[in-house]
Amino acid sequence: MNVAQNITEIQTRITAAAHAAGRNVGDVQLVAVSKMQPDEKITTALAAGVRVFGENRVQDAQKRWATRRGVYPDLVLHLIGPLQTNKVRDAVSLFDVIETVDRPRLVHVLADEMRRVGRWLPCFIQVNTGDESQKAGCAVGELPELLNIARDAGLNVVGLMCIPPVGENPAPHFELLCKLASHHDLLECSMGMSADFEVAIAHGATHVRVGSALFGAR
Ligand SMILES: *Cc1c(COP(=O)(O)O)cnc(C)c1O
């Protein structure tokens, strides 16, 4: 497992998938998912020039990134895991992008905190495209209302995010997410992980969240 080599290989595959879809490679952002990975692998990725990372837990992310912030001022940290309202203050102070807005209560707590600190982070609304009871994300039918609430509250909603059900063909979920985004005038779609990021790019992903294919199994 050579992280530097993996980074090059994944970037090459992203480029190929973008070109195959007739898209500009600059329109597809790799989010390197560093959650639960040993620190030396993250150091290697930083040395290779990776600056956009995804973490799923606020506390783990604080441990990993709080001190590195000062060393790499161009870091862009995405929160990709469920956010509890009691972690909002820490999340808003550490992260640059919140990908997992999924309920009105969270919208209001986020908006209050962003107003307080004057930092309106770009947000994605997570959509539970597979309608799975155990999964975070708003139901497809609740999206229009949640989006209204978020926009009224002043949140800077830039796009939608989804995690398709494990073991299902992800393509219909990706297609649905991008259709919903474009229907609501949202430009960004965060979708696709190690196993399916090329499919996601074919369907319009602007952000792919890749962990194990870069850093190895967790
Ligand atoms: C862990 C995680 C990923 C990365 O998954 P891999 O299969 O390791 O690429 C992407 N998105 C979310 C929301 C995750 O929690």
Ligand as a Chemical Component Dictionary entry (heavy atoms), coordinates in Angstrom:
data_LIG
# 
_chem_comp.id                   LIG 
_chem_comp.type                 NON-POLYMER 
_chem_comp.pdbx_formal_charge   0 
_chem_comp.three_letter_code    LIG 
# 
loop_
_chem_comp_atom.comp_id 
_chem_comp_atom.atom_id 
_chem_comp_atom.alt_atom_id 
_chem_comp_atom.type_symbol 
_chem_comp_atom.charge 
_chem_comp_atom.model_Cartn_x 
_chem_comp_atom.model_Cartn_y 
_chem_comp_atom.model_Cartn_z 
_chem_comp_atom.pdbx_ordinal 
LIG C1 C1 C 0 -16.024 6.536 4.956  1  
LIG C2 C2 C 0 -16.795 7.345 4.017  2  
LIG C3 C3 C 0 -16.382 7.496 2.674  3  
LIG C4 C4 C 0 -15.178 6.796 2.086  4  
LIG O1 O1 O 0 -15.463 5.439 1.863  5  
LIG P1 P1 P 0 -14.424 4.498 1.078  6  
LIG O2 O2 O 0 -15.275 3.371 0.617  7  
LIG O3 O3 O 0 -13.385 4.123 2.058  8  
LIG O4 O4 O 0 -13.879 5.280 -0.054 9  
LIG C5 C5 C 0 -17.130 8.324 1.860  10 
LIG N1 N1 N 0 -18.224 8.967 2.312  11 
LIG C6 C6 C 0 -18.643 8.852 3.585  12 
LIG C7 C7 C 0 -19.844 9.606 4.025  13 
LIG C8 C8 C 0 -17.949 8.036 4.474  14 
LIG O5 O5 O 0 -18.400 7.927 5.735  15 
# 
loop_
_chem_comp_bond.comp_id 
_chem_comp_bond.atom_id_1 
_chem_comp_bond.atom_id_2 
_chem_comp_bond.value_order 
_chem_comp_bond.pdbx_ordinal 
LIG C1 C2 SING 1  
LIG C2 C3 SING 2  
LIG C2 C8 DOUB 3  
LIG C3 C4 SING 4  
LIG C3 C5 DOUB 5  
LIG C4 O1 SING 6  
LIG O1 P1 SING 7  
LIG P1 O2 DOUB 8  
LIG P1 O3 SING 9  
LIG P1 O4 SING 10 
LIG C5 N1 SING 11 
LIG N1 C6 DOUB 12 
LIG C6 C7 SING 13 
LIG C6 C8 SING 14 
LIG C8 O5 SING 15 
# 
